[in-house]
Amino acid sequence: MRIGLLPLGRPTFDVPYAEEKLAAVLAQLDASGHEIVGPRRLLMGPDEAALKSTADADVLLILQITFTDAAFATRAAVAHKGRVAIWAVPEPRTGGRLRLNAFCGLNLLSHALGLNDRRFTWAYGDTVDLDALLSGPEVAPKRGHASDAAPVAINRDLRIGRIGERPDGFDTCAYDAPALKALTGAQVTELDLPDLFDRARALPDAAVAPYAAKAEGLGGIAQLDKGELDRSLRLAGALTGLKAEHGFDAMAIRCWPETFTEYGGAVCGPVSMLGEARTPCACEADVYGAVTQAILQDVADAPVFLADLVDMDGETGVVWHCGQAPVSMAARAPDATVHTNRKQALLLEFPLKAGRVTLFRLSQAYGQPQVVIATGDVVDAPMAFTGTSGTVRFDRGADAVCRDVMASGLEHHMALAYGDHAEALRGVAAELGIDVLELGS
C-alpha cells in the first residue's frame, strides 16, 4: 500500500518534542512494509509540494503531531481520491505546559471533515493498530434522537457580542446569525477587535481598579510584567463596559493572536473574572459556544467553563483551557501566570475541584443542530496541564465518549458546569425541537 504523509505542526508548540514524536511515528510506519511517500518533517503551514507528493497515494495519512487549524488538512482530505486517515499523538499529563495539544487538533479536523461529508479513519496513541487505521472501517456519522423529556424554556432574548472574527480553519466556530436567531432567539452584535483594544487603552484607572483588586491576592502576581498585567486587566474593564452598553448576556472573543501580537496582553484572566460574574465569554469568537454557555449557566444557575478536550486515555479525559475557568471551580487558591505559548499575562492557573459535572454543546455538526451532553465526575487528581484543567471520569467511559466525539463531528469547545443537569438539557433539546446525543450512549 502506498501511504502519503502530511505531518502537521505549529511553531508555537514544543517543536523539539514534536519532532521526537514524529520520528517515533515514522519508525513504526517504516517498519510496516508499506511504501511511504511525502514529507518526513513537520509542516508548519500549507505546503503545496507536500500535497503534490501525496496525490497518488492509496491512503492520505494526516499526522496530527501538534494542534493546528483544520484549513489545510481539510482541503487536502477533500481533494484526495483515496482513503483518508488521521493519527494524533498523546502527551503525558505532567502538570506542565500542553506541549502538543494534538487531540484538540484531531477534534477540530474531525468536525471540519464531517461538514464536508469526507469519511476517514482515526487513531490516537503512541502506538496504534496500523491495519485498522489504514484499511479498517471509516467513521460512521452518529446523530442523536428526539428528546422525550419535558420541554425546558430557555431565554429567547439572549444578546451575544461577537468581538472579532473566528480564526481561519476554525469551522467549529462558524455561525449563521439568522439560523441561530431562528433556533434560539439569540441576537448577535458584531464588533471589531481593534475597537476593544482602543476602549481598553482609553479606560480610566478607576474602571480598572476593581479587576486589579481581584488580581492582587493571586500567587505569583508580583512576578508578572506590570505592563502586560495592566493591559490584560484593562480588557476586563472594557468587556464589562461593552456588556453594560449593549446588554450582552455572553460574548465571543477572538482571543489570539492579536491580543498578544497587536495589543500586548492576554484576555484569559479577564474571561475568568467575567465568567465568575455570570457573563460567560467564548474563546476564538465561538458564537455558538457563547450561546451554549449562556444556556448552561441558566440551567445550572452557576458559572460555566468553555473547555477543550485535550486528552483521552481510556479511563479519563482532560478538559482544559489556557487559564480562564471561573475561580469558584478551583480546587486550590489560583495562581497568576502567563500564556504557555505566547508568554504574556494574565492567566489564572489551578486544577478543577472534584465533583459532579455536566458538559454540554449546542452543536452544528454535519450542518444540523443538536444538543450534545456528557456527564461524569472531576476526580481528585494532580493538575494535568498548566492553565485551568480537570480530569474527568465519564459515566459512559472515556473510550466510548471519545468514539462519539469523532463520530458525531462534535466541535472542540464544550461548556462545563458543576452538578448533573442532563435531564434539564434534554428538556432544552425538546424545547428547541432538535435531537439530543449523549456521548458514549
C-alpha positions in Angstrom: 0.0 0.0 0.0 1.2 3.5 -0.8 0.9 5.8 2.2 1.2 9.6 1.7 2.1 11.6 4.8 1.2 15.1 5.9 2.9 15.6 9.3 1.3 18.7 10.9 2.8 21.0 13.5 2.9 24.6 14.6 6.0 26.5 15.9 4.1 27.9 19.0 4.2 24.4 20.5 7.2 22.4 21.7 8.9 21.7 18.4 11.8 19.5 19.6 9.3 17.3 21.4 7.0 17.2 18.4 10.0 16.1 16.2 10.7 13.3 18.7 7.0 12.2 18.4 7.2 12.4 14.6 10.4 10.3 14.5 8.7 7.6 16.6 5.7 7.5 14.3 7.8 7.4 11.2 9.8 4.4 12.6 6.5 2.5 13.0 5.4 3.3 9.5 8.8 2.4 8.0 8.6 -1.0 9.8 5.2 -1.7 8.4 6.3 -2.8 5.0 4.2 -0.2 3.2 5.6 2.3 0.7 5.8 5.7 2.5 5.8 8.9 0.4 5.6 12.6 1.2 7.4 14.9 3.7 9.1 13.5 6.7 9.3 16.8 8.5 6.8 18.9 10.4 4.7 21.1 8.1 4.3 24.4 9.8 1.7 25.7 7.4 0.1 24.9 4.0 2.6 23.1 1.7 1.6 22.6 -2.0 4.6 20.5 -2.7 3.5 18.1 0.1 0.1 17.8 -1.5 1.6 17.0 -4.9 3.9 14.4 -3.4 0.9 12.5 -1.8 -1.6 12.9 -4.6 -1.5 9.3 -5.9 -1.2 7.6 -2.5 -3.7 4.9 -1.6 -4.1 6.5 1.8 -3.5 10.1 2.8 -2.3 9.8 6.4 -2.5 13.1 8.3 -0.2 13.0 11.3 -1.6 15.4 13.9 1.6 16.0 15.8 0.6 19.3 17.4 -2.6 21.3 17.4 -3.3 23.0 14.1 -6.2 24.7 12.5 -8.1 22.5 10.1 -7.9 24.5 6.9 -5.0 22.8 5.1 -5.8 19.3 6.2 -9.4 19.6 5.2 -8.5 20.9 1.8 -6.1 18.0 1.4 -8.6 15.4 2.6 -11.4 16.6 0.4 -9.3 16.7 -2.7 -7.7 13.3 -2.1 -9.0 10.4 -4.3 -8.1 7.6 -2.0 -8.8 6.9 1.7 -8.0 9.4 4.5 -6.7 8.5 7.9 -5.7 10.7 10.9 -3.1 9.7 13.5 -2.9 12.0 16.6 -0.3 11.6 19.3 -0.8 11.9 23.1 1.4 13.6 25.7 1.8 12.8 29.4 -0.2 14.6 32.0 2.8 16.1 33.8 1.3 19.3 35.2 3.5 21.3 32.8 2.6 23.1 29.6 0.4 21.5 27.0 3.3 20.8 24.7 1.4 19.4 21.6 -2.4 19.6 22.1 -2.7 17.1 19.2 -6.0 15.6 20.4 -7.7 19.0 20.1 -6.4 19.3 16.6 -7.9 15.9 15.8 -11.2 17.1 17.2 -11.1 20.3 15.1 -10.3 18.3 12.0 -13.0 15.7 12.5 -15.6 18.4 12.7 -14.4 20.0 9.5 -14.4 16.7 7.6 -17.9 15.9 8.9 -19.1 19.3 7.5 -17.5 18.3 4.2 -19.0 14.8 4.1 -15.5 13.3 4.0 -15.2 9.9 5.7 -12.0 9.0 7.5 -10.4 6.6 10.0 -8.5 7.9 13.0 -6.3 6.7 15.8 -4.9 8.4 19.0 -1.9 6.9 20.7 1.9 6.5 20.6 1.4 3.0 19.0 -1.7 2.2 17.0 -3.2 -0.7 15.0 -2.0 0.3 11.6 -4.1 -2.2 9.8 -7.3 -0.7 11.3 -6.1 2.8 10.7 -5.1 2.2 7.0 -7.8 -0.2 5.9 -10.4 -0.5 8.7 -14.0 0.8 8.8 -14.3 4.6 8.3 -16.1 6.8 10.8 -19.9 6.3 10.5 -21.7 9.6 11.3 -23.6 9.5 14.6 -26.6 11.6 15.4 -28.8 11.8 18.4 -32.5 11.2 18.7 -35.6 13.2 19.5 -35.8 14.0 23.2 -38.8 12.7 25.2 -38.1 15.0 28.1 -40.5 17.7 29.2 -39.5 20.9 27.5 -37.4 23.4 29.5 -37.8 27.0 28.5 -34.7 29.0 27.6 -34.1 32.7 27.5 -35.2 33.6 23.9 -33.9 37.1 24.2 -30.1 36.4 24.6 -27.9 39.1 23.3 -24.4 37.9 22.2 -21.5 40.1 21.4 -19.1 38.8 18.8 -15.8 40.7 19.0 -13.5 39.9 16.1 -13.8 37.1 13.6 -13.1 33.4 14.2 -9.6 32.2 13.2 -9.1 30.7 9.8 -9.6 27.0 9.8 -11.9 27.0 12.8 -15.1 25.7 11.2 -16.1 24.8 14.8 -16.6 28.5 15.5 -18.6 29.4 12.4 -22.2 30.6 12.7 -25.1 31.9 10.7 -26.8 34.7 12.6 -30.4 34.2 11.1 -30.3 30.5 11.7 -29.1 31.0 15.3 -31.9 33.5 15.9 -34.5 31.2 14.4 -33.4 28.3 16.6 -32.8 30.1 19.9 -33.9 33.7 19.6 -30.3 34.9 20.3 -29.3 38.1 18.6 -25.6 38.7 17.7 -24.0 42.1 17.6 -20.7 42.1 15.7 -17.9 44.4 16.9 -14.3 44.8 15.6 -11.4 43.6 17.8 -9.3 46.8 17.4 -12.3 48.7 18.9 -12.0 46.6 22.0 -8.3 47.3 22.2 -8.9 51.1 21.8 -11.6 51.0 24.5 -9.2 49.2 26.9 -6.3 51.6 26.3 -8.6 54.6 26.9 -10.2 53.2 30.1 -9.7 55.4 33.2 -7.7 53.8 36.0 -10.8 53.8 38.3 -12.5 51.4 35.9 -9.5 49.1 36.0 -9.2 49.2 39.8 -11.8 46.6 40.7 -10.0 44.0 38.5 -6.6 44.9 39.8 -8.0 44.3 43.3 -9.2 40.9 42.3 -5.7 40.1 41.0 -3.8 41.4 44.0 -4.1 38.3 46.1 -3.1 35.8 43.4 0.1 33.8 43.9 2.8 34.8 41.6 1.2 38.2 40.7 4.4 40.1 41.7 6.5 38.2 39.1 4.4 39.2 36.1 5.3 42.0 33.8 3.4 45.1 35.0 2.6 46.5 31.6 1.2 43.2 30.4 -0.8 42.8 33.6 -2.3 46.3 33.3 -3.2 45.8 29.6 -4.8 42.5 30.4 -6.9 43.9 33.3 -8.0 46.8 31.1 -9.6 44.2 28.8 -11.7 43.1 31.7 -12.9 46.6 32.3 -13.5 47.2 28.5 -15.5 44.0 28.2 -17.6 44.9 31.2 -18.3 48.3 29.6 -19.4 46.6 26.4 -21.7 44.3 28.4 -23.3 47.3 30.1 -23.6 49.4 26.9 -25.1 46.6 24.7 -26.8 44.5 27.3 -24.8 41.4 26.4 -25.6 38.1 28.1 -22.4 36.5 26.8 -19.6 37.3 24.4 -17.5 35.5 21.8 -14.0 37.0 21.5 -11.2 36.5 19.0 -8.6 35.9 21.7 -5.5 35.2 19.6 -3.1 36.0 18.1 -3.9 39.8 18.1 -4.4 40.2 21.8 -0.8 39.2 22.1 0.8 40.4 18.9 -1.1 43.7 18.5 -2.4 44.6 22.0 0.1 43.0 24.3 -1.9 41.3 27.0 -4.0 38.1 27.4 -7.8 38.1 27.7 -7.8 34.8 29.5 -7.7 36.2 33.0 -10.4 38.7 32.3 -12.6 35.9 30.8 -12.2 34.1 34.1 -13.3 37.2 36.0 -16.3 37.8 33.8 -17.3 34.2 33.9 -17.3 34.2 37.6 -19.6 37.2 37.5 -22.0 35.3 35.2 -21.0 36.9 31.9 -19.6 33.9 30.1 -17.1 34.6 27.2 -16.2 32.1 24.5 -12.7 31.9 23.0 -11.9 32.1 19.3 -15.1 34.1 18.5 -17.2 30.9 19.0 -20.7 32.4 18.9 -22.4 29.0 19.4 -20.0 28.4 22.2 -21.2 31.6 23.9 -24.9 30.7 23.4 -24.0 27.2 24.8 -22.5 28.8 27.9 -25.4 31.1 28.4 -27.9 28.3 28.2 -26.0 26.0 30.6 -25.4 28.9 33.0 -29.2 29.5 33.3 -29.9 25.7 33.6 -27.2 25.2 36.3 -27.6 28.6 38.0 -23.8 28.6 38.3 -20.7 29.8 36.4 -19.6 27.8 33.4 -16.3 27.0 31.8 -15.8 26.6 28.0 -13.2 23.9 27.7 -11.3 21.9 25.1 -11.0 18.1 25.4 -7.2 17.7 25.2 -6.6 14.1 26.2 -8.5 10.8 26.5 -6.7 7.7 27.9 -9.4 5.1 28.1 -10.1 5.7 31.8 -10.5 9.5 32.0 -10.4 12.6 29.8 -8.9 16.1 30.4 -10.8 19.3 30.0 -8.6 22.3 29.6 -8.2 25.9 28.5 -5.3 28.3 28.7 -6.3 29.9 32.0 -9.9 31.2 32.0 -12.1 28.9 34.2 -14.2 30.7 36.9 -12.3 30.8 40.2 -15.2 29.1 42.0 -14.2 25.9 40.2 -10.7 25.9 41.7 -9.5 23.0 43.9 -7.0 25.4 45.4 -6.1 29.1 45.5 -5.5 30.2 41.9 -2.1 31.4 40.8 -1.3 34.2 38.3 0.6 33.1 35.3 1.4 33.8 31.6 0.1 32.1 28.5 2.1 28.9 27.9 2.7 29.6 24.2 2.6 33.4 24.0 4.3 34.1 27.4 2.1 37.1 28.3 -0.1 37.9 31.3 -2.7 37.5 32.8 -3.9 33.9 33.1 -5.2 32.0 36.1 -3.8 28.6 36.9 -5.5 25.9 39.0 -6.9 22.4 38.8 -10.7 22.0 38.8 -12.2 20.8 42.1 -13.6 17.3 42.4 -17.3 17.0 41.9 -20.2 16.1 39.6 -20.1 17.9 36.2 -22.1 18.2 33.1 -20.7 19.0 29.7 -22.9 20.5 27.0 -22.8 21.8 23.5 -25.3 23.3 21.2 -23.7 21.7 18.2 -23.9 22.3 14.4 -22.0 19.0 13.5 -22.8 17.7 10.0 -24.6 21.0 9.4 -27.6 20.1 11.6 -28.2 21.5 15.1 -28.5 19.1 18.1 -27.8 19.1 21.8 -24.8 17.1 22.9 -24.4 16.1 26.6 -21.8 14.2 28.7 -21.8 13.6 32.4 -19.2 12.5 34.8 -17.1 13.5 37.8 -14.0 15.6 38.0 -11.7 13.4 40.1 -9.2 14.5 42.7 -6.0 14.3 40.6 -2.9 16.4 40.1 -3.3 19.2 37.6 -2.8 17.6 34.2 -1.6 20.7 32.3 -0.8 24.4 33.1 -3.7 26.8 32.8 -7.1 25.5 34.1 -7.7 21.8 33.7 -9.6 19.0 35.2 -9.5 15.2 34.9 -13.0 13.8 34.2 -14.2 10.2 34.7 -17.1 10.0 32.3 -20.2 8.0 33.3 -20.2 6.1 30.0 -16.4 5.6 29.8 -13.7 7.7 28.2 -13.2 5.4 25.2 -16.9 5.4 24.3 -17.1 9.2 24.7 -14.0 9.6 22.5 -15.5 7.5 19.8 -18.7 9.5 19.8 -16.8 12.8 19.7 -15.3 11.7 16.4 -18.4 10.1 15.0 -20.6 13.0 15.9 -18.3 15.5 14.4 -18.5 17.5 17.6 -17.0 20.9 17.9 -13.8 21.3 20.1 -15.5 23.5 22.7 -17.9 22.2 25.3 -19.3 24.1 28.3 -18.9 22.6 31.7 -20.9 23.3 34.9 -20.9 21.6 38.2 -23.9 19.4 39.0 -25.9 16.9 37.0 -28.0 18.8 34.5 -28.6 16.1 31.9 -32.3 15.9 32.3 -32.8 19.6 32.1 -30.7 19.8 28.9 -32.7 17.0 27.4 -35.6 19.3 28.1 -33.8 22.2 26.3 -33.5 19.9 23.2 -37.2 19.3 23.4 -37.9 23.0 23.7 -35.7 23.7 20.7 -37.2 20.8 18.7 -33.8 19.2 18.0 -32.2 15.9 18.7 -30.1 15.1 21.7 -26.9 13.0 21.7 -25.5 11.7 24.9 -21.8 10.9 24.4 -20.9 7.2 24.9 -24.5 6.0 24.5 
